[in-house]
Amino acid sequence: MRPHRLVHACGKLSLMTPEAERWHIGERFYVVTFASTPDSLDLELYDVGPAVGRGTIAIASRPDGGEAINVRLFSDGPLPIEVVEQFVAEARVRL
């Protein structure tokens, strides 16, 4: 396991955990959350900064009882391919 490192974001210094560091791609920070609805299991990807975040940029869903995973993108601008690839890989493991 790599040690924590200090990062400067939003005018503050904070410790970056290995999980958070994994979602620091380019100059942006992303957060992945797991959600459950009555019809599906979802993994949501948020762009959280360092400046103003862009909110939800992708959702991966697996319908209850289904095997297929569907991905929806909600970004107004281009997304780094590394973000999309990492998110899809995360969805395959967690959903």
PASEBA-1860 file (N, C-alpha, C; in nm, 3 decimals):
! residues 95
1> MRPHRLVH> 0.084/-0.117/0.000/0.000/0.000/0.000/0.089/0.124/0.000 ~ 0.054/0.218/-0.086/0.132/0.342/-0.092/0.097/0.430/0.027 ~ 0.192/0.509/0.074/0.162/0.599/0.186/0.071/0.712/0.139 ~ 0.004/0.776/0.234/-0.078/0.892/0.204/0.013/1.006/0.160 ~ -0.041/1.095/0.079/0.037/1.213/0.042/-0.049/1.337/0.061 ~ 0.016/1.449/0.084/-0.055/1.574/0.101/-0.089/1.632/-0.034 ~ -0.209/1.684/-0.048/-0.249/1.751/-0.172/-0.306/1.886/-0.137 ~ -0.298/1.976/-0.231/-0.352/2.109/-0.215/-0.473/2.119/-0.307
9> ACGKLSLM> -0.591/2.128/-0.248/-0.714/2.140/-0.326/-0.806/2.240/-0.258 ~ -0.866/2.325/-0.337/-0.961/2.424/-0.286/-0.900/2.510/-0.175 ~ -0.773/2.542/-0.188/-0.707/2.627/-0.091/-0.672/2.560/0.040 ~ -0.684/2.427/0.048/-0.657/2.357/0.173/-0.563/2.240/0.146 ~ -0.484/2.208/0.246/-0.401/2.088/0.240/-0.476/1.974/0.305 ~ -0.475/1.859/0.243/-0.540/1.744/0.304/-0.465/1.618/0.266 ~ -0.488/1.512/0.343/-0.427/1.383/0.314/-0.505/1.314/0.204 ~ -0.435/1.260/0.108/-0.500/1.186/0.001/-0.479/1.038/0.027
17> TPEAERWH> -0.586/0.965/0.047/-0.578/0.821/0.068/-0.549/0.753/-0.066 ~ -0.501/0.629/-0.063/-0.478/0.558/-0.189/-0.603/0.550/-0.276 ~ -0.721/0.531/-0.215/-0.846/0.526/-0.293/-0.875/0.660/-0.358 ~ -0.859/0.768/-0.283/-0.882/0.901/-0.340/-0.779/0.932/-0.447 ~ -0.655/0.891/-0.425/-0.550/0.915/-0.523/-0.579/0.842/-0.654 ~ -0.639/0.725/-0.643/-0.674/0.648/-0.762/-0.773/0.723/-0.849 ~ -0.858/0.805/-0.788/-0.958/0.882/-0.862/-0.916/1.026/-0.885 ~ -0.788/1.057/-0.867/-0.731/1.187/-0.903/-0.668/1.168/-1.040
25> IGERFYVV> -0.741/1.210/-1.143/-0.699/1.186/-1.281/-0.684/1.321/-1.350 ~ -0.567/1.343/-1.407/-0.539/1.475/-1.463/-0.535/1.574/-1.349 ~ -0.604/1.682/-1.364/-0.609/1.784/-1.257/-0.740/1.778/-1.180 ~ -0.823/1.677/-1.204/-0.956/1.670/-1.143/-0.965/1.556/-1.042 ~ -1.059/1.569/-0.952/-1.088/1.466/-0.853/-1.228/1.411/-0.880 ~ -1.241/1.279/-0.870/-1.368/1.212/-0.894/-1.402/1.126/-0.773 ~ -1.532/1.103/-0.752/-1.579/1.019/-0.643/-1.679/0.921/-0.701 ~ -1.671/0.795/-0.658/-1.763/0.691/-0.701/-1.847/0.650/-0.582
33> TFASTPDS> -1.980/0.644/-0.602/-2.069/0.599/-0.496/-2.158/0.486/-0.548 ~ -2.199/0.400/-0.456/-2.286/0.288/-0.488/-2.427/0.324/-0.445 ~ -2.525/0.294/-0.530/-2.665/0.322/-0.497/-2.751/0.205/-0.540 ~ -2.865/0.193/-0.476/-2.960/0.088/-0.509/-3.096/0.152/-0.527 ~ -3.163/0.116/-0.635/-3.299/0.162/-0.658/-3.389/0.038/-0.657 ~ -3.520/0.055/-0.660/-3.608/-0.063/-0.664/-3.585/-0.150/-0.788 ~ -3.528/-0.092/-0.894/-3.513/-0.165/-1.020/-3.369/-0.202/-1.057 ~ -3.270/-0.143/-0.988/-3.133/-0.167/-1.033/-3.031/-0.138/-0.923
41> LDLELYDV> -2.909/-0.183/-0.949/-2.791/-0.144/-0.870/-2.716/-0.044/-0.955 ~ -2.674/0.067/-0.895/-2.609/0.174/-0.970/-2.475/0.212/-0.908 ~ -2.384/0.250/-0.994/-2.258/0.309/-0.953/-2.256/0.447/-1.017 ~ -2.234/0.550/-0.936/-2.239/0.687/-0.985/-2.101/0.750/-0.976 ~ -2.064/0.825/-1.079/-1.934/0.893/-1.085/-1.957/1.042/-1.081 ~ -1.892/1.108/-0.984/-1.904/1.252/-0.967/-1.770/1.319/-0.992 ~ -1.773/1.432/-1.059/-1.656/1.520/-1.073/-1.668/1.621/-0.960 ~ -1.572/1.621/-0.868/-1.582/1.707/-0.750/-1.478/1.819/-0.744
49> GPAVGRGT> -1.403/1.838/-0.848/-1.316/1.955/-0.844/-1.179/1.933/-0.901 ~ -1.087/2.023/-0.874/-1.063/2.098/-0.751/-1.144/2.226/-0.742 ~ -1.175/2.289/-0.851/-1.258/2.410/-0.844/-1.403/2.364/-0.843 ~ -1.489/2.432/-0.911/-1.629/2.393/-0.916/-1.640/2.259/-0.987 ~ -1.701/2.162/-0.920/-1.720/2.031/-0.979/-1.832/2.033/-1.081 ~ -1.835/1.931/-1.163/-1.938/1.922/-1.267/-2.052/1.829/-1.225 ~ -2.052/1.782/-1.101/-2.160/1.696/-1.054/-2.152/1.556/-1.112 ~ -2.268/1.493/-1.128/-2.275/1.357/-1.180/-2.235/1.357/-1.327
57> IAIASRPD> -2.135/1.275/-1.361/-2.093/1.269/-1.500/-2.115/1.132/-1.563 ~ -2.145/1.030/-1.480/-2.172/0.898/-1.536/-2.247/0.813/-1.433 ~ -2.331/0.725/-1.485/-2.399/0.626/-1.402/-2.391/0.492/-1.475 ~ -2.347/0.390/-1.402/-2.349/0.253/-1.453/-2.459/0.180/-1.377 ~ -2.543/0.108/-1.449/-2.657/0.040/-1.388/-2.664/-0.106/-1.432 ~ -2.701/-0.191/-1.337/-2.732/-0.330/-1.368/-2.872/-0.357/-1.317 ~ -2.967/-0.379/-1.410/-3.104/-0.406/-1.367/-3.110/-0.529/-1.277 ~ -3.202/-0.526/-1.180/-3.221/-0.642/-1.091/-3.247/-0.766/-1.175
65> GGEAINVR> -3.174/-0.872/-1.145/-3.190/-0.997/-1.217/-3.122/-1.001/-1.353 ~ -3.061/-0.891/-1.393/-2.996/-0.886/-1.524/-2.846/-0.902/-1.513 ~ -2.783/-0.931/-1.624/-2.638/-0.944/-1.626/-2.571/-0.827/-1.697 ~ -2.644/-0.762/-1.787/-2.587/-0.652/-1.864/-2.570/-0.529/-1.776 ~ -2.461/-0.457/-1.799/-2.435/-0.330/-1.731/-2.445/-0.220/-1.836 ~ -2.525/-0.118/-1.807/-2.542/-0.005/-1.898/-2.476/0.118/-1.838 ~ -2.414/0.199/-1.923/-2.346/0.320/-1.878/-2.407/0.441/-1.949 ~ -2.439/0.543/-1.869/-2.488/0.670/-1.923/-2.389/0.780/-1.884
73> LFSDGPLP> -2.355/0.866/-1.980/-2.264/0.977/-1.955/-2.342/1.108/-1.957 ~ -2.305/1.199/-1.867/-2.377/1.326/-1.853/-2.284/1.446/-1.859 ~ -2.172/1.436/-1.924/-2.075/1.544/-1.927/-2.101/1.637/-2.045 ~ -2.097/1.767/-2.017/-2.110/1.866/-2.124/-1.983/1.875/-2.207 ~ -1.870/1.842/-2.146/-1.742/1.852/-2.213/-1.678/1.715/-2.227 ~ -1.561/1.712/-2.288/-1.492/1.584/-2.304/-1.446/1.529/-2.169 ~ -1.443/1.396/-2.160/-1.392/1.327/-2.042/-1.264/1.255/-2.080 ~ -1.163/1.258/-1.993/-1.043/1.179/-2.022/-1.078/1.031/-2.032
81> IEVVEQFV> -1.024/0.963/-2.131/-1.053/0.822/-2.152/-1.017/0.739/-2.029 ~ -0.914/0.782/-1.953/-0.874/0.711/-1.832/-0.987/0.709/-1.730 ~ -1.064/0.818/-1.721/-1.176/0.825/-1.627/-1.284/0.724/-1.667 ~ -1.317/0.723/-1.795/-1.423/0.633/-1.844/-1.379/0.488/-1.828 ~ -1.256/0.456/-1.866/-1.207/0.318/-1.855/-1.205/0.271/-1.710 ~ -1.158/0.356/-1.621/-1.150/0.319/-1.480/-1.290/0.302/-1.421 ~ -1.383/0.387/-1.461/-1.519/0.377/-1.412/-1.586/0.248/-1.461 ~ -1.568/0.214/-1.588/-1.625/0.091/-1.642/-1.565/-0.031/-1.571
89> AEARVRL> -1.434/-0.030/-1.548/-1.369/-0.141/-1.477/-1.425/-0.153/-1.335 ~ -1.445/-0.041/-1.268/-1.503/-0.040/-1.132/-1.645/-0.096/-1.134 ~ -1.723/-0.059/-1.234/-1.861/-0.108/-1.246/-1.863/-0.259/-1.267 ~ -1.771/-0.311/-1.349/-1.766/-0.456/-1.371/-1.739/-0.532/-1.241 ~ -1.657/-0.475/-1.155/-1.622/-0.541/-1.028/-1.734/-0.526/-0.925 ~ -1.788/-0.407/-0.912/-1.881/-0.379/-0.803/-2.027/-0.409/-0.835 ~ -2.062/-0.415/-0.963/-2.201/-0.445/-0.996/-2.213/-0.590/-1.037
END
